[in-house]
Amino acid sequence: MAEERKSSSVAAEFEKPQIDAVEVVQQGPSTADVNDLISDMERELEADGGLESGFFHVNFANPKHFTWLLVAFASMGGLLSGLDQSLISGANLYLPKDLHFSERQNSLVNAGMPLGAVGGALILSPANEYCGRKWAIIISIILYTIGAALEAGSINFGMMVAARVILGMGVGLEGGTVPVYVAETVERRIRGNLVSLYQFNIALGEVLGYAVAAIFLKVPGNWRYILGSSLLFSTIMFFGMLFLPESPRFLMHKGKRLEAFKVWKRIRGVSDAESKEEFYIMACSVQEEETEVQEGAKNKNYPWMDFFTVPRARRALVYANIMIVLGQATGVNAIMYYMSVLMNAIGFNDDDANYMSLVGGGSLLIGTIPAIFLMETCGRRFWAIMMLPGFFIGLVLIGIANQFDPHTNLKAAEGIYLTGLIIYMGFFGSYACLTWVVPSEVYPTYLRSYGMTTSDALLFLVSFIVTYNFSAMRDAMTPTGLMLGFYGGIAVIGEVYQIFFMPETKDKTLEEIDLVFSRPTMDIVRENWKGVKETMHDLSRGRFRKILAEQTKQRKGEDRTSA
């Protein structure tokens, strides 16, 4: 009822059709307008009884502490995702023998998770729209728990596939929700870094998965303990999420402005000018988007049609999903799922193959660390262009290693393979952060859940295709042909795409990113080509310090509205 009793001044302000969020971002909101809105919201909050308190309503004197709590528990979803993806690698050495799976049956068991994740991605939009970001994450945790329990208790092929699919649904739903939840709640200056923390947790989970497999290696029925171990982490995350609030942008999107302000005050505060301005811009932007949906005759009932009819939305869809494909089609999930099997193939015995899988998982984890600290400093574009060549070199070495016969030249095969794996997984760990950062920030608020549905579904669909066909493609193309020719070729194509078509979104609010994608694609291409020529000219003259300074340049607080 409190939401319906808005003060007349605030209601009138937000009902003005002439308020243009793009204009606000370009020119900057006036201090008077910002302060008026915050003052009105404070009066409404006081009339409503102030901030809620209680066991599940945690408050900190310094709102920044709440940000870290929020990111820690939300990003634990990445830990669960990575854990469940890598646990199957250790189980692969024992599970098929115990349950008498054929090679194709085992391929489907491995691919069952990304297949289920496609289903999880397809329910992402309704779950986010009707349940909200927070409860969508909680639903995903419940799916994790059910899937892991069924995995541990599986007695035949059908039960195991069903368990993997249910588990995958949790991965798909959570994978598309957590990055958006984090992006919508943290300040713009650290948004890329903290969304990158989600990928770090995925990598950490993968290392833990390989470690758990090693711990239970000698235990009878080891694969059941390995696959069931994620129940501990899903339980911790479930209770942690109960203490976290809903996304303020989602609440604003649903017309619950007072509730959005309550959350904003808890997690961001309104003591500094930047947080006040960002709340004001968010309010204007969401209102404008809702007005566009309501007034658009064609797409009023089907907002997702804007992906086909609105150039700004279409550009974001194409851009985000090409980034997804480039990340997954280079084979990372197949290599990760079959890590122990691949180690076994180049000469390691079953036990050592399990232990050596930690090398690949550890490299992925270490590779994410620079992205956490430098994503906002270097920018998305620079990061992508620098990372793809790195894991192409790794694929080349892996391909070369497969030319050596481990029976006659074991040390060369293992040495070159491990070197290539370390380089590939390390560079991919940094690049993979973009897989979550880019989709979480490029879609308009009113289309964000629809956009994340498509990105999330595509990510796991490509992962399923690559994983399910890995064994067959390896036999048909030879290991070298698959790694170097197919996966490496996609990396080369991706590098060309990113040099010409990838825009920069670092250090921008979600509303400012609207301006980037409102520009014609050829404008972005021309701007990128101009920048490439300037960079190459500086490289030829040895001006490395200038190049580094340009890439790490940060906007000053007073210039934030000029982007």
C-alpha positions as CSV (number, residue, x, y, z in Angstrom):
1,M,0.0,0.0,0.0
2,A,2.9,2.3,0.7
3,E,4.0,2.0,-2.9
4,E,0.6,3.3,-4.1
5,R,0.8,6.3,-1.8
6,K,3.6,8.1,-3.6
7,S,4.1,11.7,-2.9
8,S,2.5,13.8,-5.6
9,S,5.8,15.6,-6.5
10,V,7.7,12.3,-7.1
11,A,4.8,10.8,-9.1
12,A,4.5,13.9,-11.2
13,E,8.2,13.9,-11.8
14,F,8.3,10.4,-13.1
15,E,5.2,10.7,-15.2
16,K,6.6,13.5,-17.3
17,P,7.0,12.1,-20.8
18,Q,9.7,14.6,-21.7
19,I,12.2,13.1,-19.2
20,D,14.8,11.5,-21.4
21,A,17.3,9.3,-19.7
22,V,19.7,9.6,-22.7
23,E,19.7,13.3,-22.3
24,V,20.2,13.0,-18.6
25,V,23.2,10.8,-19.1
26,Q,24.7,13.0,-21.8
27,Q,24.3,16.3,-20.1
28,G,24.3,15.2,-16.5
29,P,21.4,15.6,-14.0
30,S,21.1,18.9,-12.2
31,T,22.0,18.8,-8.6
32,A,18.7,20.3,-7.7
33,D,16.7,17.6,-9.4
34,V,18.8,14.9,-7.8
35,N,18.4,16.3,-4.4
36,D,14.7,16.9,-4.8
37,L,14.2,13.2,-5.7
38,I,16.3,11.9,-2.9
39,S,14.6,14.2,-0.4
40,D,11.1,13.1,-1.6
41,M,12.2,9.4,-1.3
42,E,13.6,10.0,2.2
43,R,10.2,11.5,3.2
44,E,8.4,8.5,1.8
45,L,10.7,6.2,3.6
46,E,10.1,8.0,6.9
47,A,6.4,7.9,6.3
48,D,6.6,4.2,5.7
49,G,8.4,3.5,8.9
50,G,12.1,3.7,7.8
51,L,14.3,0.8,6.8
52,E,13.1,-2.6,7.8
53,S,15.0,-4.4,10.5
54,G,15.0,-8.0,11.7
55,F,16.9,-11.3,11.4
56,F,16.9,-11.4,7.6
57,H,17.4,-7.6,7.1
58,V,21.1,-7.0,7.6
59,N,22.3,-3.4,7.8
60,F,25.8,-2.0,7.9
61,A,27.0,1.4,9.1
62,N,29.1,1.5,5.9
63,P,27.0,0.4,2.9
64,K,30.2,-0.7,1.1
65,H,30.5,-3.6,3.5
66,F,27.1,-4.8,2.4
67,T,28.3,-4.8,-1.2
68,W,31.1,-7.2,-0.3
69,L,28.6,-9.5,1.5
70,L,26.3,-9.4,-1.4
71,V,28.9,-10.2,-3.9
72,A,30.5,-13.0,-1.7
73,F,27.2,-15.0,-1.4
74,A,25.8,-14.3,-4.9
75,S,29.1,-15.2,-6.5
76,M,29.2,-18.4,-4.6
77,G,26.9,-19.6,-7.4
78,G,30.0,-19.5,-9.6
79,L,31.7,-21.8,-7.1
80,L,28.8,-24.3,-7.3
81,S,28.8,-24.1,-11.1
82,G,32.5,-24.7,-11.4
83,L,32.5,-27.4,-8.8
84,D,29.7,-29.4,-10.5
85,Q,31.4,-29.0,-13.9
86,S,34.7,-30.4,-12.8
87,L,33.6,-33.1,-10.5
88,I,32.5,-35.2,-13.5
89,S,36.1,-35.2,-14.8
90,G,37.3,-37.3,-11.8
91,A,34.2,-39.4,-11.9
92,N,34.8,-40.2,-15.6
93,L,37.6,-42.6,-14.8
94,Y,35.3,-44.8,-12.6
95,L,31.6,-44.1,-13.2
96,P,31.4,-45.6,-16.8
97,K,32.9,-48.9,-15.6
98,D,30.7,-49.2,-12.5
99,L,27.4,-48.5,-14.3
100,H,28.6,-50.1,-17.6
101,F,28.2,-47.1,-19.9
102,S,29.2,-47.2,-23.5
103,E,31.3,-44.4,-24.9
104,R,28.3,-42.6,-26.4
105,Q,26.3,-43.0,-23.2
106,N,29.2,-41.5,-21.3
107,S,29.3,-38.6,-23.8
108,L,25.6,-37.9,-23.0
109,V,26.2,-38.1,-19.3
110,N,29.0,-35.5,-19.6
111,A,26.9,-33.4,-22.0
112,G,23.8,-33.7,-19.8
113,M,24.8,-30.7,-17.6
114,P,25.1,-28.2,-20.5
115,L,21.9,-29.7,-22.1
116,G,20.0,-29.1,-18.8
117,A,21.6,-25.7,-18.6
118,V,19.9,-24.8,-21.9
119,G,16.6,-25.6,-20.2
120,G,17.6,-23.6,-17.1
121,A,18.4,-20.7,-19.4
122,L,15.0,-20.9,-21.1
123,I,13.2,-20.5,-17.7
124,L,15.6,-17.7,-16.8
125,S,13.4,-14.9,-18.2
126,P,10.1,-16.0,-16.5
127,A,11.9,-16.8,-13.3
128,N,13.6,-13.3,-13.2
129,E,10.5,-11.4,-14.3
130,Y,8.0,-13.1,-11.9
131,C,10.2,-14.2,-9.0
132,G,13.0,-11.5,-9.2
133,R,16.8,-11.9,-9.3
134,K,17.1,-13.1,-5.7
135,W,14.5,-15.8,-5.8
136,A,15.6,-17.0,-9.2
137,I,19.0,-17.7,-7.6
138,I,17.4,-19.5,-4.7
139,I,15.4,-21.7,-7.2
140,S,18.6,-22.5,-9.0
141,I,20.2,-23.6,-5.7
142,I,17.3,-26.0,-5.1
143,L,17.8,-27.5,-8.5
144,Y,21.6,-27.9,-7.7
145,T,20.7,-29.7,-4.5
146,I,18.2,-32.1,-6.2
147,G,20.5,-32.9,-9.1
148,A,23.6,-33.5,-6.9
149,A,21.6,-35.9,-4.6
150,L,20.3,-37.9,-7.6
151,E,23.8,-38.0,-9.1
152,A,25.2,-39.5,-5.9
153,G,22.5,-42.1,-5.7
154,S,22.3,-43.0,-9.4
155,I,22.0,-46.8,-10.2
156,N,21.6,-46.7,-14.0
157,F,22.1,-44.6,-17.2
158,G,18.7,-43.0,-17.2
159,M,18.9,-41.9,-13.6
160,M,22.3,-40.4,-14.1
161,V,21.3,-38.5,-17.2
162,A,18.2,-37.1,-15.4
163,A,20.4,-36.0,-12.5
164,R,22.8,-34.3,-14.8
165,V,20.0,-32.5,-16.6
166,I,18.4,-31.2,-13.4
167,L,21.8,-30.1,-12.1
168,G,22.4,-28.4,-15.4
169,M,19.1,-26.5,-15.1
170,G,20.4,-25.0,-11.9
171,V,23.6,-24.0,-13.6
172,G,21.8,-22.4,-16.5
173,L,19.4,-20.4,-14.3
174,E,22.0,-19.3,-11.8
175,G,24.6,-18.5,-14.5
176,G,22.3,-16.0,-16.2
177,T,21.0,-14.4,-13.0
178,V,24.0,-13.9,-10.7
179,P,26.0,-11.7,-13.1
180,V,22.9,-9.5,-13.7
181,Y,22.2,-9.4,-9.9
182,V,25.7,-8.2,-9.2
183,A,25.8,-5.8,-12.1
184,E,22.6,-4.2,-11.0
185,T,23.6,-3.7,-7.4
186,V,27.3,-2.5,-7.4
187,E,28.7,0.8,-8.4
188,R,29.9,1.3,-11.9
189,R,33.6,1.8,-11.0
190,I,33.9,-1.8,-9.8
191,R,31.1,-3.5,-11.7
192,G,33.4,-5.3,-14.2
193,N,35.8,-6.3,-11.4
194,L,33.0,-7.8,-9.3
195,V,31.2,-9.5,-12.1
196,S,34.6,-11.0,-13.0
197,L,34.7,-12.3,-9.4
198,Y,31.9,-14.7,-10.5
199,Q,34.2,-16.2,-13.1
200,F,37.0,-16.5,-10.5
201,N,34.6,-18.4,-8.3
202,I,33.8,-20.7,-11.2
203,A,37.5,-21.4,-11.7
204,L,37.9,-21.8,-7.9
205,G,35.0,-24.3,-8.0
206,E,36.7,-26.2,-10.8
207,V,39.9,-26.5,-8.8
208,L,38.0,-27.6,-5.8
209,G,36.2,-30.2,-7.9
210,Y,39.5,-31.7,-9.1
211,A,40.8,-31.6,-5.5
212,V,37.6,-33.3,-4.2
213,A,38.1,-36.1,-6.8
214,A,41.6,-36.6,-5.6
215,I,40.5,-36.7,-1.9
216,F,38.0,-39.5,-2.6
217,L,40.1,-41.4,-5.1
218,K,40.9,-44.4,-2.9
219,V,37.4,-44.5,-1.2
220,P,35.1,-47.4,-2.4
221,G,32.3,-46.0,-4.5
222,N,34.5,-42.9,-4.9
223,W,32.5,-41.3,-7.8
224,R,29.3,-41.1,-5.6
225,Y,31.2,-39.1,-3.0
226,I,32.8,-37.0,-5.6
227,L,29.5,-36.1,-7.3
228,G,27.5,-35.6,-4.1
229,S,30.1,-33.3,-2.4
230,S,28.5,-30.1,-3.9
231,L,25.5,-30.6,-1.5
232,L,27.6,-28.9,1.2
233,F,28.2,-25.7,-0.8
234,S,24.6,-25.5,-2.1
235,T,23.3,-25.6,1.5
236,I,25.6,-22.8,2.6
237,M,24.6,-20.6,-0.4
238,F,20.9,-21.3,0.2
239,F,21.0,-19.9,3.7
240,G,23.3,-17.0,2.7
241,M,20.9,-15.8,0.0
242,L,18.0,-15.5,2.5
243,F,19.8,-12.5,4.0
244,L,20.4,-10.6,0.7
245,P,18.0,-8.1,-0.8
246,E,16.4,-7.9,-4.2
247,S,18.1,-6.0,-7.0
248,P,17.1,-2.3,-6.8
249,R,17.0,-2.0,-10.6
250,F,14.6,-4.9,-10.8
251,L,12.4,-3.3,-8.1
252,M,12.4,-0.1,-10.0
253,H,11.6,-2.0,-13.2
254,K,8.5,-3.4,-11.4
255,G,7.4,0.1,-10.3
256,K,8.4,-0.5,-6.7
257,R,10.4,2.7,-6.3
258,L,10.2,3.0,-2.5
259,E,11.4,-0.6,-2.1
260,A,14.2,0.1,-4.6
261,F,15.2,3.1,-2.6
262,K,15.2,1.0,0.6
263,V,17.6,-1.5,-1.0
264,W,19.7,1.2,-2.5
265,K,20.2,3.0,0.8
266,R,21.2,-0.3,2.5
267,I,23.7,-1.4,-0.2
268,R,24.9,1.9,-1.7
269,G,23.9,4.7,0.6
270,V,22.9,8.2,-0.4
271,S,25.6,10.1,1.4
272,D,27.8,10.9,-1.7
273,A,26.8,12.7,-4.9
274,E,27.7,9.8,-7.2
275,S,25.3,7.3,-5.5
276,K,22.5,9.9,-5.6
277,E,23.1,10.7,-9.2
278,E,23.2,7.0,-10.2
279,F,19.9,6.4,-8.4
280,Y,18.3,9.4,-10.2
281,I,19.6,8.2,-13.6
282,M,18.5,4.7,-12.9
283,A,15.0,5.9,-12.0
284,C,14.8,8.1,-15.2
285,S,16.1,5.3,-17.4
286,V,13.8,2.6,-16.2
287,Q,10.8,4.9,-16.4
288,E,11.7,5.8,-20.0
289,E,12.1,2.1,-20.9
290,E,8.7,1.3,-19.4
291,T,7.1,4.2,-21.3
292,E,8.7,2.9,-24.6
293,V,7.2,-0.6,-24.0
294,Q,3.8,0.8,-23.1
295,E,3.6,3.2,-26.0
296,G,5.2,0.9,-28.7
297,A,2.2,-0.3,-30.6
298,K,4.1,-3.3,-32.2
299,N,5.9,-4.7,-29.2
300,K,3.7,-3.6,-26.3
301,N,2.7,-7.2,-25.5
302,Y,5.9,-8.8,-26.6
303,P,8.9,-6.7,-25.4
304,W,11.4,-9.3,-26.6
305,M,10.4,-8.4,-30.2
306,D,12.5,-5.3,-29.7
307,F,15.6,-7.5,-30.3
308,F,14.5,-7.6,-34.0
309,T,12.9,-4.2,-34.4
310,V,15.0,-1.8,-32.2
311,P,18.6,-1.3,-33.5
312,R,20.0,-0.6,-30.1
313,A,18.6,-3.9,-28.6
314,R,19.6,-5.8,-31.7
315,R,23.2,-4.7,-31.6
316,A,23.4,-5.7,-27.9
317,L,22.0,-9.1,-28.7
318,V,24.4,-9.8,-31.6
319,Y,27.4,-8.4,-29.7
320,A,26.8,-10.3,-26.5
321,N,26.0,-13.6,-28.2
322,I,29.0,-13.5,-30.5
323,M,31.2,-13.1,-27.4
324,I,29.4,-16.2,-25.9
325,V,30.1,-18.3,-29.0
326,L,33.7,-17.3,-29.2
327,G,34.3,-18.3,-25.7
328,Q,32.6,-21.7,-25.8
329,A,33.4,-22.9,-29.4
330,T,37.1,-23.0,-28.6
331,G,36.4,-26.2,-26.6
332,V,37.1,-25.2,-23.1
333,N,34.2,-27.1,-21.5
334,A,35.0,-30.3,-23.4
335,I,38.6,-30.1,-22.3
336,M,37.6,-29.5,-18.8
337,Y,35.0,-32.3,-18.6
338,Y,37.5,-34.8,-20.2
339,M,40.5,-33.4,-18.4
340,S,41.3,-36.7,-16.6
341,V,40.7,-38.8,-19.7
342,L,42.9,-36.6,-21.8
343,M,45.7,-36.8,-19.2
344,N,45.3,-40.5,-19.2
345,A,45.6,-40.6,-23.0
346,I,49.0,-38.8,-23.0
347,G,50.6,-41.3,-20.6
348,F,49.4,-40.6,-17.0
349,N,47.9,-43.5,-15.1
350,D,44.3,-43.1,-13.6
351,D,45.5,-41.7,-10.2
352,D,48.0,-39.4,-11.7
353,A,45.6,-38.2,-14.4
354,N,43.2,-37.1,-11.6
355,Y,46.0,-35.2,-9.7
356,M,47.3,-33.6,-12.9
357,S,43.9,-32.2,-13.7
358,L,44.6,-29.7,-11.0
359,V,47.2,-28.2,-13.3
360,G,44.5,-27.2,-15.8
361,G,42.0,-26.1,-13.1
362,G,44.7,-24.1,-11.3
363,S,45.7,-22.3,-14.5
364,L,42.1,-21.3,-15.1
365,L,41.9,-20.0,-11.6
366,I,45.1,-18.0,-11.7
367,G,44.1,-16.6,-15.1
368,T,40.9,-15.0,-13.6
369,I,42.8,-13.1,-11.0
370,P,44.2,-10.3,-13.3
371,A,40.6,-9.8,-14.7
372,I,39.2,-9.2,-11.2
373,F,41.7,-6.3,-10.6
374,L,42.3,-5.0,-14.1
375,M,39.0,-5.4,-16.0
376,E,37.9,-1.8,-15.2
377,T,41.4,-0.5,-15.6
378,C,42.2,-2.0,-19.1
379,G,38.6,-2.2,-20.4
380,R,36.7,-5.0,-22.1
381,R,37.9,-4.5,-25.6
382,F,41.7,-4.4,-24.8
383,W,41.2,-7.5,-22.6
384,A,39.4,-9.5,-25.3
385,I,41.9,-8.6,-28.0
386,M,44.9,-9.5,-25.8
387,M,43.5,-12.8,-24.4
388,L,42.4,-14.7,-27.6
389,P,45.9,-14.9,-29.1
390,G,47.1,-16.4,-25.8
391,F,44.8,-19.4,-25.8
392,F,45.4,-19.8,-29.6
393,I,49.1,-20.4,-28.7
394,G,48.0,-22.9,-26.0
395,L,45.9,-24.8,-28.6
396,V,48.8,-24.9,-31.0
397,L,51.0,-26.5,-28.3
398,I,48.3,-29.0,-27.3
399,G,47.9,-29.9,-31.0
400,I,51.7,-30.4,-31.4
401,A,51.8,-32.6,-28.2
402,N,49.4,-35.0,-29.8
403,Q,51.9,-35.6,-32.6
404,F,54.2,-37.4,-30.1
405,D,53.7,-41.0,-29.2
406,P,53.6,-41.3,-25.4
407,H,54.9,-44.9,-25.6
408,T,58.1,-43.8,-27.3
409,N,58.4,-40.1,-26.3
410,L,56.5,-39.7,-23.1
411,K,58.3,-36.7,-21.6
412,A,58.0,-34.6,-24.7
413,A,54.3,-35.5,-25.1
414,E,53.5,-34.6,-21.4
415,G,55.7,-31.6,-21.3
416,I,54.4,-29.9,-24.4
417,Y,50.8,-30.9,-23.6
418,L,51.0,-29.5,-20.0
419,T,52.7,-26.3,-21.2
420,G,49.9,-25.8,-23.8
421,L,47.2,-26.6,-21.3
422,I,48.6,-24.1,-18.8
423,I,48.8,-21.3,-21.4
424,Y,45.3,-22.1,-22.8
425,M,43.5,-22.3,-19.5
426,G,45.3,-19.3,-18.1
427,F,44.4,-17.0,-20.9
428,F,40.9,-18.4,-21.1
429,G,40.4,-17.8,-17.4
430,S,40.9,-14.1,-18.1
431,Y,38.8,-14.1,-21.3
432,A,36.0,-16.1,-19.7
433,C,35.2,-13.2,-17.4
434,L,33.9,-11.3,-20.4
435,T,31.4,-14.1,-21.0
436,W,29.6,-12.9,-17.8
437,V,30.5,-9.2,-17.8
438,V,29.4,-8.3,-21.3
439,P,25.9,-9.8,-21.4
440,S,25.2,-8.6,-17.8
441,E,25.7,-5.0,-18.8
442,V,24.8,-4.4,-22.5
443,Y,21.0,-5.1,-22.5
444,P,18.4,-2.5,-21.6
445,T,16.8,-3.0,-18.2
446,Y,13.4,-4.0,-19.6
447,L,15.1,-6.6,-21.9
448,R,17.8,-7.7,-19.6
449,S,16.2,-10.9,-18.4
450,Y,15.2,-11.8,-22.0
451,G,18.7,-11.0,-23.2
452,M,20.3,-13.0,-20.5
453,T,18.0,-15.9,-21.4
454,T,19.3,-15.9,-25.0
455,S,22.9,-15.5,-24.0
456,D,22.7,-18.1,-21.2
457,A,20.9,-20.6,-23.5
458,L,23.4,-20.1,-26.3
459,L,26.4,-20.5,-24.0
460,F,25.2,-23.9,-22.7
461,L,23.9,-25.0,-26.1
462,V,27.3,-24.5,-27.7
463,S,28.9,-26.1,-24.7
464,F,26.5,-29.1,-25.1
465,I,27.3,-29.4,-28.8
466,V,31.1,-29.2,-28.2
467,T,31.1,-31.6,-25.3
468,Y,28.7,-34.2,-26.7
469,N,30.6,-34.3,-30.0
470,F,34.1,-34.1,-28.6
471,S,34.9,-37.8,-28.7
472,A,33.5,-38.2,-32.2
473,M,35.2,-35.1,-33.6
474,R,38.5,-36.1,-32.0
475,D,38.3,-39.4,-33.8
476,A,37.2,-37.9,-37.1
477,M,39.6,-34.9,-37.2
478,T,42.5,-36.4,-35.1
479,P,43.4,-34.7,-31.8
480,T,45.7,-32.2,-33.6
481,G,43.1,-31.3,-36.2
482,L,40.5,-30.7,-33.6
483,M,42.6,-28.6,-31.2
484,L,44.6,-26.6,-33.8
485,G,42.5,-26.6,-36.9
486,F,38.9,-26.3,-35.5
487,Y,39.3,-24.7,-32.0
488,G,42.3,-22.6,-33.0
489,G,40.6,-21.5,-36.2
490,I,37.6,-20.2,-34.3
491,A,40.0,-18.2,-32.0
492,V,41.5,-16.6,-35.1
493,I,38.1,-15.6,-36.5
494,G,37.2,-14.2,-33.1
495,E,40.2,-12.1,-32.9
496,V,39.3,-10.4,-36.2
497,Y,35.8,-9.8,-35.1
498,Q,36.8,-8.2,-31.8
499,I,39.4,-5.9,-33.4
500,F,36.7,-4.4,-35.7
501,F,33.3,-4.8,-34.1
502,M,33.8,-4.8,-30.3
503,P,32.9,-1.5,-28.6
504,E,34.3,-0.4,-25.2
505,T,32.0,-0.2,-22.2
506,K,34.5,0.2,-19.3
507,D,33.8,2.8,-16.6
508,K,30.3,3.5,-17.8
509,T,26.9,3.3,-15.9
510,L,24.4,0.8,-17.4
511,E,22.5,3.8,-18.7
512,E,25.6,5.3,-20.4
513,I,26.0,1.9,-22.2
514,D,22.7,2.6,-23.9
515,L,24.4,5.5,-25.7
516,V,27.2,3.1,-27.0
517,F,24.7,0.7,-28.6
518,S,22.5,3.5,-29.9
519,R,25.2,4.3,-32.5
520,P,25.3,2.6,-35.9
521,T,27.6,-0.5,-36.1
522,M,29.7,1.1,-38.9
523,D,30.4,4.1,-36.6
524,I,31.9,1.7,-34.1
525,V,33.8,-0.2,-36.8
526,R,35.3,3.1,-38.1
527,E,36.2,4.2,-34.6
528,N,37.8,0.9,-33.8
529,W,39.8,0.9,-37.1
530,K,41.1,4.4,-36.4
531,G,42.2,3.3,-32.9
532,V,43.9,0.2,-34.3
533,K,45.8,2.3,-36.8
534,E,46.9,4.7,-34.1
535,T,48.0,1.8,-31.9
536,M,49.9,0.1,-34.6
537,H,51.6,3.5,-35.4
538,D,52.6,3.9,-31.8
539,L,53.8,0.3,-31.6
540,S,56.0,0.9,-34.7
541,R,57.5,3.9,-32.9
542,G,58.0,2.0,-29.7
543,R,55.6,4.2,-27.7
544,F,54.6,1.5,-25.3
545,R,54.1,3.8,-22.4
546,K,51.6,5.9,-24.4
547,I,49.6,2.8,-25.4
548,L,49.5,1.6,-21.8
549,A,48.4,5.0,-20.6
550,E,45.6,5.2,-23.1
551,Q,44.3,1.7,-22.2
552,T,44.3,2.3,-18.5
553,K,43.0,5.9,-18.5
554,Q,40.1,6.4,-16.0
555,R,37.4,9.0,-16.1
556,K,37.4,11.5,-13.3
557,G,34.3,11.7,-11.1
558,E,33.4,15.0,-12.5
559,D,33.6,13.7,-16.1
560,R,31.3,10.7,-15.6
561,T,28.4,12.3,-17.5
562,S,30.4,13.3,-20.6
563,A,30.8,9.7,-22.0
